[in-house]
Amino acid sequence: MAGTAHKPHRLNPKQLRRACDPRSFKFKTTADVPPIEGTVGQDRAVSAMDFGLSIEAEGFHLFVAGVPGTGRETELKAQVNAIAAKRPPPRDWCYVFNFKEPARPRALSLPPERGHELSDEVAEFIDSLRHDVPRAFESDEYAQRRDQVNRELQSQRERFFEVLEKEAHSRELAVNVTPVGITTMPVIDGKPITKEQYDLLSDERKRQIQERTAELDSIIAQMAPQLRRLDRGAAQLFGQLDSQLMAALVHPRLDDLKRDYADEPAVLEFLDAMGKDVVEHLSDFRSPDEAQPQIPGLPAISRDGVFDRYRVNVIVTHAKDAHAPVVFTESASYYHMFGRIDYRSTFGSMVTDHTMIKPGALHRANGGYLVVQALDVLTAPLVWETFKRALRTRQLRLENMGEQFSVIPSASLSPEPIPLRVKVAMIGTPRVFQILQTVDDEFNKLFKVKADFTTDVERVDGHVDVYARFIARQVVNLGMRPFDRGAVARIVEQGSRLVADQEKLTLRMMDIVDLLVEADYWACDAGASAVTSKHVERAIEQNVYRSSLVEDRIQEFINNGTLKVDVAGSVVGQVNGLSVYETGDYAFGRPSRITARVSMGRGQVINLEREIQKSGPSHSKGFLILQGYLNGKFAHRQPLSFAASLTFEQVYDEVDGDSASSTELYALLSAITDVPLRQGVAVTGSVNQLGEVQAIGGVNEKVEGFYAVCKARGLTGDQGVLIPRDNVRNLMLKPEVVDAVRDGKFNVWTHATIEEGIELLTGMAAGRLRKDGTYADGTLFRKVTDTLEAMTQRAIEVNRGTRDGVALTSVSANGSRRAKRDDRKARG
């Protein structure tokens, strides 16, 4: 028969699963294996991480890209802690009151541990003054000095009034000093007279008194500035006395404090300003315990707040023997990242000061390392833009979120920014990294180092040994039973199954750890002293059992005929396709009936899923490729004179992926040629326009899904799955399926071209194109071309008949119209 070179290949059991021989291990249990240090198989990522964490150039922050479970966080934590341990701790940071600009608290930087020392020493300084100043002002020495000053002032006032009284006496007047000023009174016979007595005097006498009074008032006006100067001088003398006493109390203590910070100019400047302010506000210290007037119904006001301006707010401090800080953010909210300014309610108003400034993660990580989750930073309001600004300007500015949205500016604190020197490591998926690179130009300028964690590694002896050492480490860390070499071998096989590749091992070690824990549980349940391959197998089976409810329900519908799937016989235009369903963390294969119907037409092939918008982009593309194959294969000599429709029967979800394009093509060729297809064979594979079958995903789930249906209906030995040849390395089938193939009860075939699949499904050779442009008799492609030629000929006949019918109708109609015109003319 022509075209017999195109034959599918039946796989042998060894090709369906790559086993791991326990005898290849030199140990009996993992107790004999040295635990591994570090991450498994991530050499590229580890090298990039070391570079990104070590380089200090601006903009070389690190993005750790990888899917969860690959060890990215574990390795990052280990590396960043190791590098940070070799670096000294950064300086402490404090906020203090700004005596020149109270709304702009000053930021002070001190050596490690000195922040709390300064805070404690300043607090002790203020407390000592609050204790000693009242006593000093109540001391006998202060009273004597004040009395001396008072006597001197009183003597000057007496001399002043002696002169004034002498002038008044010479004018028969008297002077009286009152709170509102100096008044004069007339004197008769050495005694001041009353108003009634004054009224009884003669007019001449009154005039004389008034003249003398005016003279004395003039003298008083001239002497009044001298009196005021005397009073001001008195106040100044008392103020100088108090200041001298206060300075005597403050300066020695302040000098002692300043000596401890002689090498910190900013601290000395603050201490000088504080000392000056203390002297100026001696009244606050003179009577510190006097209660403020209390408003009925409101709590008493404490005077402690008066001294808050002298407090040192230490927002970040480090021990001298510590190392560079490492901060892992548990939350990426705005205030958690950048700090905040708290407020307190006082008489219905919200007030704040420098003592209510709270640090954020960036403050704590300043001078060290900050590890953040990319999604947390990107999704929290205002965080991403503020974060980039801090890294770009290398400054930490404190402002509350509400201030950025306030329509009306309000008075608030504006603390001095703190210089930022931090290395950021951001953790995210490769997809997040790609999106940020594409849409955010600043991201590329800030995160120039990428540590890419892969999900798999080559399955070679060295990496298999590393797997065993990894298991040994988890046994120690988690306190599990040792795993014997059979258990380790089964875990290695599962590592290949998880990545669906015989030549790879998964590096999503979180999945492996979960399997270890579950296997240890079943070993404990069985009372075993070591974990064996049976326990690992049971852990895998139980994990599937817990997750396969949906799969079992679908299998039940297939078994009772609700979902129609044939596994025996042959049917025209019908074939079993295979798809993969995912339910969260579990995936399984499901066979679906694909049908095709053909009629006369103009070469259009309708995808019913696309017509109702249930076809995904990849499936639609695969369908268009199918049409391209038909045009390139059969439309060189004549147009395609047929119409066809294809659909997934009883599938109501969206269909995506191109893995069914070869299956759809087989159904379509069967419908065109009226050649039946074997229903005991399910097909999967993507096809290109040249008819080459390409690899697909989920091959293990698809094979096992159809095997389950055949097993439920009864295995005959003729059933099986036809997969792309390029997918052979992806096969890691369950041992049950491998055993069925070994026993001749089930089959797995491969095809590299459409021609190979045709022979398996139809029993006919596909056929090769001969030099004359035809295919040999008895081949499927010959039947296709013969059918298309017949359809074309029939279409030509139909079109010719249609045109003739239209012409005859036109002639008849024209003749009728002419007869009617002639009849009207005759009657006229």
DOPASE-220051 format. One line per 5 residues: number of its first residue (from 0); their letters; for each residue x negated, y negated, z negated of C-alpha. Coordinates in steps of 0.05 Angstrom, whole numbers. Each point is the difference from the previous one (the first is absolute). Example, Ala and Ser with C-alpha at 12.3 -4.5 7.8 and 13.67 -1.06 7.14 Angstrom:
! DOPASE-220051
0> AS> -246/90/-156  -27/-69/13
END
This chain:
! DOPASE-220051
0> MAGTA> 0/0/0  -25/-69/18  -24/-43/-57  -16/56/-50  -61/-39/-24
5> HKPHR> 45/-43/-44  11/44/-61  13/-20/-73  -48/25/-52  23/41/-60
10> LNPKQ> -38/-16/-64  -28/54/-45  9/-4/-76  -69/-28/-13  16/-60/43
15> LRRAC> 62/-17/-41  -35/-15/-65  -72/-11/-20  -12/41/-62  -52/-14/-53
20> DPRSF> -36/63/-23  -8/0/-76  -63/41/9  -34/-60/32  -4/-31/-70
25> KFKTT> -58/19/-45  38/-13/-64  54/40/-36  37/-59/-30  -7/-75/0
30> ADVPP> -31/6/-69  -64/18/37  4/-60/46  -32/-68/-17  54/-54/3
35> IEGTV> -8/-52/54  -14/-73/-15  35/-52/44  50/7/56  6/57/50
40> GQDRA> -19/-14/72  4/-75/0  -73/-18/15  17/-55/49  49/-34/-48
45> VSAMD> -47/8/-60  -57/-33/39  45/-58/22  26/-8/-71  -70/-4/-29
50> FGLSI> -19/-53/51  63/-41/-11  -6/1/-76  -74/-16/1  -5/-56/51
55> EAEGF> 9/-69/-30  9/-41/64  63/-42/5  58/32/35  -25/71/-8
60> HLFVA> 58/25/-42  19/73/6  63/32/28  7/73/-19  44/32/54
65> GVPGT> 29/69/-8  64/38/-13  16/16/-73  -31/64/-26  -66/-5/38
70> GRETE> -39/-20/-62  -6/-73/20  18/-27/-69  -40/52/-38  -62/-14/40
75> LKAQV> 9/-75/-2  7/2/-75  -63/42/-8  -42/-44/46  23/-67/-25
80> NAIAA> -11/20/-73  -69/27/17  -21/-64/37  31/-46/-52  -38/37/-56
85> KRPPP> -65/-24/31  19/-73/0  0/-49/-58  65/-28/-29  22/-68/26
90> RDWCY> 8/-62/-42  60/-14/-44  52/-51/20  39/-47/-45  49/-57/8
95> VFNFK> -6/-60/-46  37/-66/-8  -22/-55/47  -4/-63/-44  -5/-45/61
100> EPARP> 55/33/42  46/39/-46  40/30/58  -63/31/30  -30/51/-49
105> RALSL> -74/12/8  -30/68/17  -62/19/-38  -48/57/17  -42/33/-53
110> PPERG> -46/60/-5  33/67/-19  32/1/-69  -14/-74/-10  72/-19/19
115> HELSD> 29/30/-64  -59/-27/-40  15/-70/24  74/9/-14  -14/25/-70
120> EVAEF> -51/-54/-15  44/-56/24  59/28/-40  -45/4/-61  -24/-71/12
125> IDSLR> 71/-27/4  23/41/-60  -58/-26/-42  18/-71/18  73/11/-17
130> HDVPR> -22/25/-68  -56/-50/-15  26/-66/29  59/-8/-48  -46/14/-58
135> AFESD> -52/-49/24  52/-55/5  24/17/-70  -69/-1/-30  -24/-51/-52
140> EYAQR> -57/-21/45  48/-18/57  46/-36/-49  -59/-41/-28  -23/-20/69
145> RDQVN> 71/-18/20  9/-40/-65  -65/-36/14  23/-19/70  67/-20/-28
150> RELQS> -32/-45/-52  -42/-34/53  61/-11/43  41/-25/-59  -55/-49/-19
155> QRERF> 1/-29/70  76/-6/-1  -3/-35/-67  -51/-51/26  45/-12/60
160> FEVLE> 61/-13/-43  -39/-43/-49  -16/-48/56  72/3/24  29/-12/-70
165> KEAHS> -47/-58/-11  26/-33/63  71/14/-22  -12/-27/-70  -28/-65/27
170> RELAV> 66/-9/37  44/20/-60  19/64/36  -5/74/-16  -13/58/47
175> NVTPV> 33/69/-3  -26/61/38  56/45/27  1/60/47  24/-46/55
180> GITTM> -52/-53/-11  -21/-59/-44  55/-48/-24  -6/-68/-35  42/-30/-57
185> PVIDG> 2/-71/-29  -25/-8/-72  24/-50/-53  -33/-4/-67  -41/61/18
190> KPITK> 60/44/14  31/20/67  70/-29/8  62/34/25  42/-18/60
195> EQYDL> 52/-34/-45  -54/-41/-33  -28/-18/68  69/-24/24  4/-48/-59
200> LSDER> -64/-36/20  2/-67/36  -9/-3/73  -67/-34/-7  -25/55/-46
205> KRQIQ> 25/53/49  -36/-35/56  -65/0/-38  7/75/-17  14/15/72
210> ERTAE> -62/-37/23  -43/35/-50  30/67/19  -14/-12/73  -72/-16/-17
215> LDSII> -7/64/-40  33/42/55  -50/-27/49  -56/20/-47  31/70/-9
220> AQMAP> 6/8/76  -73/-17/6  -20/49/-55  48/57/22  -48/30/53
225> QLRRL> -52/5/-55  49/38/-43  18/46/57  -73/12/14  -9/15/-72
230> DRGAA> 57/51/2  -27/32/63  -68/3/-29  29/34/-60  33/53/44
235> QLFGQ> -65/9/38  -39/7/-64  47/53/-26  -1/34/68  -76/-1/2
240> LDSQL> -1/28/-70  46/57/20  -38/12/65  -66/1/-36  27/50/-48
245> MAALV> 31/42/56  -64/-4/41  -40/22/-61  46/61/-3  3/15/75
250> HPRLD> -69/-14/29  -43/46/-42  47/58/11  7/-17/74  -76/-5/7
255> DLKRD> -6/70/-29  51/25/50  -33/-35/58  -67/31/-16  29/69/15
260> YADEP> 19/-24/70  -59/-43/18  -8/36/67  74/-9/20  10/-73/24
265> AVLEF> 74/8/13  11/26/-71  -40/-57/-30  42/-50/39  63/32/-27
270> LDAMG> -27/0/-72  -19/-73/5  69/-19/26  32/42/-54  -42/-32/-55
275> KDVVE> 19/-70/24  73/19/3  -2/29/-70  -28/-65/-28  53/-40/37
280> HLSDF> 56/44/-27  -23/2/-72  71/-14/-23  18/70/24  -53/29/-46
285> RSPDE> 10/-48/-58  69/28/-17  5/65/41  52/33/-44  50/-56/-2
290> AQPQI> 65/25/30  30/-38/58  69/-30/-10  51/56/11  63/-9/40
295> PGLPA> 59/34/-33  18/65/35  -68/7/33  -60/39/-25  -57/-37/-33
300> ISRDG> -56/-23/45  -67/29/-16  -61/-45/4  -43/58/24  17/-19/72
305> VFDRY> -36/-66/-10  -66/38/-1  15/44/60  -38/-48/44  -64/22/-34
310> RVNVI> 12/75/11  -43/38/50  42/46/43  -44/59/19  33/31/62
315> VTHAK> -56/49/18  -56/27/-43  -51/56/6  -46/36/-48  -74/-12/7
320> DAHAP> -15/73/10  57/10/50  -5/3/76  36/-33/57  76/6/-8
325> VVFTE> 42/48/41  74/-16/3  52/48/30  65/-37/9  62/36/-24
330> SASYY> 43/-56/26  -11/-52/54  52/-51/-21  -20/-73/7  -12/-13/-74
335> HMFGR> -35/67/-11  -49/-17/56  -13/-74/-11  20/-15/-72  53/-48/-25
340> IDYRS> 14/-61/-43  50/15/-55  48/-50/-30  34/-7/-68  64/-35/-18
345> TFGSM> -5/-62/-44  63/-40/-14  32/25/65  -61/-16/42  -50/49/29
350> VTDHT> -71/-19/-18  -67/32/12  -74/-11/-12  -67/33/16  10/52/-54
355> MIKPG> 57/31/39  -41/16/62  0/75/11  -50/37/46  16/45/59
360> ALHRA> -33/60/31  -47/-44/41  -23/-35/-63  -16/66/-34  -35/27/62
365> NGGYL> -40/-64/14  -73/18/4  17/73/13  48/42/40  75/-2/13
370> VVQAL> 38/60/28  69/-13/28  53/38/39  12/-32/68  75/10/0
375> DVLTA> 7/-30/-69  -38/-62/20  37/-7/67  70/9/-27  -3/-43/-63
380> PLVWE> 25/-71/12  -55/-52/14  -55/48/-22  -33/14/68  -8/-72/21
385> TFKRA> -24/-22/-68  -47/60/-3  -32/-18/67  -7/-73/-21  -37/20/-63
390> LRTRQ> -48/45/38  -10/-52/55  -13/-59/-46  -33/43/-53  39/-38/-53
395> LRLEN> 53/21/-50  55/-53/-6  54/8/-52  70/-22/18  68/29/-14
400> MGEQF> 44/26/56  56/-50/-13  -45/-59/13  -9/20/72  75/-2/13
405> SVIPS> 19/-60/-42  33/-55/41  -15/-53/-53  -71/-2/-27  -4/11/-75
410> ASLSP> -53/-13/-51  -40/63/-14  -69/24/-14  -50/4/56  -59/40/-29
415> EPIPL> -68/-7/31  -12/57/51  -49/54/-19  -54/23/49  18/69/26
420> RVKVA> -52/53/13  33/68/8  -4/61/45  69/24/22  16/71/19
425> MIGTP> 69/7/32  32/68/7  49/14/56  18/45/58  -32/-4/68
430> RVFQI> 65/-28/27  -1/-58/-49  -72/-15/20  18/-1/74  60/-46/-12
435> LQTVD> -41/-49/-41  -56/-1/52  51/-15/54  44/-53/-33  -46/-34/-50
440> DEFNK> -64/-34/25  -22/-17/-71  1/73/-19  -55/15/50  -43/-55/-30
445> LFKVK> 8/24/-71  1/76/5  -58/17/46  -14/69/-28  45/60/11
450> ADFTT> -7/67/-36  41/48/41  21/64/-37  15/57/48  53/53/-12
455> DVERV> -40/61/23  -70/28/7  -31/55/42  11/70/-28  -72/23/-3
460> DGHVD> -35/40/-53  -28/-62/-34  68/-32/-8  32/65/-22  -52/4/-56
465> VYARF> 16/-72/-18  73/20/-5  -19/54/-50  -40/-50/-40  58/-49/1
470> IARQV> 45/55/-27  -51/13/-55  0/-73/-20  76/-3/-4  1/64/-42
475> VNLGM> -46/-35/-50  35/-67/2  70/28/-6  -16/57/-47  25/54/47
480> RPFDR> -18/74/7  -57/17/46  19/17/72  -28/64/29  -30/0/70
485> GAVAR> 64/29/30  39/-60/-27  -53/-48/27  4/33/68  76/-7/1
490> IVEQG> -6/-74/-19  -50/-10/57  50/31/48  54/-46/-27  -47/-59/10
495> SRLVA> -1/17/75  75/10/0  13/-69/-29  -36/-33/59  24/52/50
500> DQEKL> -69/14/26  -42/63/-5  -64/-42/6  18/-51/-53  13/-5/-75
505> TLRMM> 46/-52/-31  -31/-55/-41  65/-20/-32  -27/30/-63  61/-21/-40
510> DIVDL> 39/55/36  -55/50/-17  0/-20/-73  76/8/-3  -8/70/29
515> LVEAD> -54/17/-52  45/-23/-57  59/41/25  -43/62/12  -28/-6/-71
520> YWACD> 71/-4/-26  20/65/35  -64/33/-26  19/-21/-70  71/25/12
525> AGASA> -29/68/20  -47/1/-60  -62/3/45  -68/-24/-23  -19/-25/69
530> VTSKH> 39/-28/59  3/48/59  23/-5/72  68/28/-21  10/-58/-47
535> VERAI> -20/-50/54  48/34/49  56/-3/-50  -13/-74/-12  5/-13/75
540> EQNVY> 64/42/5  33/-33/-59  -18/-69/25  34/17/66  60/30/-36
545> RSSLV> 11/-64/-41  -1/-43/63  35/44/53  73/-9/-17  15/-38/64
550> EDRIQ> -38/51/41  39/57/-31  66/-35/14  -18/-9/73  -23/72/4
555> EFINN> 67/21/-30  38/-40/54  -42/34/54  13/69/-29  75/-9/-4
560> GTLKV> 4/-29/70  18/-71/-19  -65/-23/33  -6/38/64  -69/31/14
565> DVAGS> -9/62/43  -59/46/-12  16/53/51  22/5/73  -10/-50/56
570> VVGQV> 40/-62/18  -4/-49/59  -17/-72/-19  -8/15/-74  -63/7/-42
575> NGLSV> -18/-4/-74  -39/-62/-18  -35/-12/-65  -1/-62/-44  -27/-18/-69
580> YETGD> 43/-29/-56  -29/-37/-59  34/-6/-68  -48/-44/-39  -60/43/-17
585> YAFGR> 23/62/37  3/16/74  31/59/36  14/22/71  68/9/31
590> PSRIT> 18/30/67  51/-39/42  35/20/64  -19/-44/59  46/4/61
595> ARVSM> -3/-28/70  55/-9/52  -13/-15/74  45/-27/56  -9/-36/65
600> GRGQV> -26/-70/-6  -58/-46/16  -54/26/-46  23/-32/-64  -13/40/-64
605> INLER> 41/-24/-60  -25/7/-71  64/2/-41  -36/-20/-64  -27/-63/34
610> EIQKS> 69/-17/27  28/-3/-70  -62/-33/-28  -21/61/-41  -66/9/37
615> GPSHS> -64/-27/-30  -54/-34/42  -45/61/4  57/46/21  23/-50/53
620> KGFLI> -71/-4/27  -5/76/3  64/2/39  -25/-50/50  -64/41/8
625> LQGYL> 44/60/15  33/-39/56  -69/-20/26  -20/74/2  62/18/41
630> NGKFA> -12/-56/50  -73/17/8  13/75/7  61/4/43  15/-67/34
635> HRQPL> -57/-5/50  41/26/60  70/-19/-20  35/-41/-53  27/33/-63
640> SFAAS> 74/7/16  25/22/-68  24/-30/-65  -15/32/-67  14/-10/-73
645> LTFEQ> -38/28/-60  15/-1/-74  -16/30/-67  63/37/-19  27/-12/-71
650> VYDEV> -53/-50/-17  30/-65/-25  -61/-36/-29  -49/-40/41  -45/42/44
655> DGDSA> -71/-24/6  -67/27/23  -18/30/67  -13/71/-24  64/24/34
660> SSTEL> -16/-28/69  -27/68/26  61/35/-31  47/-48/35  -36/11/66
665> YALLS> 8/75/-6  75/-8/-12  6/-47/59  -38/46/48  44/58/-23
670> AITDV> 63/-41/13  -23/-20/69  -19/71/22  54/37/-39  -55/44/-30
675> PLRQG> 13/20/-73  -49/-13/-57  -17/47/-57  36/-21/-63  -47/40/-45
680> VAVTG> -56/-50/16  -1/-70/-30  -42/-52/35  -38/-61/-23  -51/-44/36
685> SVNQL> -8/-68/32  -9/-3/75  -35/-51/43  17/-20/71  -49/52/27
690> GEVQA> 36/57/-35  -54/10/-53  26/20/-69  -28/-43/-56  -8/9/-75
695> IGGVN> 56/-17/-48  7/-8/-75  32/44/-52  -17/65/37  -1/43/-63
700> EKVEG> 68/-24/-23  30/10/69  -26/72/7  22/18/-71  68/-33/11
705> FYAVC> 16/43/60  -30/62/-34  49/-10/-58  59/-1/49  -24/63/36
710> KARGL> -13/35/-66  71/-14/-23  29/26/66  -49/58/3  -70/2/29
715> TGDQG> -3/37/66  -72/-8/21  20/-41/61  10/-64/-38  -51/-54/-10
720> VLIPR> -22/-72/10  -34/-31/60  -48/-55/-23  -52/-44/35  -68/34/7
725> DNVRN> -33/-61/-31  38/13/-65  -33/67/-14  -50/-32/-48  59/-31/-38
730> LMLKP> 30/67/-17  -2/18/-75  63/42/-2  28/33/-62  -28/70/-13
735> EVVDA> 70/29/11  2/-27/72  -70/25/14  19/69/-26  61/2/46
740> VRDGK> -43/-16/60  -50/54/-21  57/50/-5  25/-19/69  66/-29/-27
745> FNVWT> -13/-72/21  -42/-37/50  -36/-66/9  -18/-18/72  -37/-60/27
750> HATIE> 8/-38/65  -45/-52/31  44/-16/60  73/2/17  -14/57/49
755> EGIEL> -22/46/-57  62/-13/-41  45/14/60  -26/70/8  12/17/-73
760> LTGMA> 69/-31/-3  27/25/67  -42/59/19  -14/-34/66  -65/-30/24
765> AGRLR> 3/-75/6  -36/-1/67  -57/-39/31  7/-53/53  -25/27/67
770> KDGTY> -34/-39/55  64/-7/38  32/-35/-59  44/58/-21  1/52/-56
775> ADGTL> 0/75/10  64/39/1  22/28/-67  -30/-56/-41  39/-47/-44
780> FRKVT> -26/-62/35  23/29/67  69/7/-29  -4/-72/-24  -19/-26/69
785> DTLEA> 53/43/34  53/-24/-48  -21/-73/9  0/8/76  70/30/-3
790> MTQRA> 24/-57/-44  -32/-51/47  33/32/60  67/2/-35  -8/-73/-20
795> IEVNR> -14/-18/73  63/37/22  41/-33/-53  -26/-68/18  12/13/75
800> GTRDG> 71/23/-13  13/-60/-43  -24/-47/54  44/35/53  61/-4/-45
805> VALTS> -11/-74/-11  -6/-12/76  65/38/18  38/-37/-54  -25/-66/28
810> VSANG> 22/16/71  69/22/-22  10/-62/-41  -22/-46/57  47/35/50
815> SRRAK> 59/-8/-47  -14/-74/-9  -3/-11/76  67/38/11  34/-44/-51
820> RDDRK> -25/-63/34  25/24/69  68/17/-29  7/-69/-30  -18/-33/67
825> ARG> 53/42/37  55/-20/-49  -21/-72/7
END
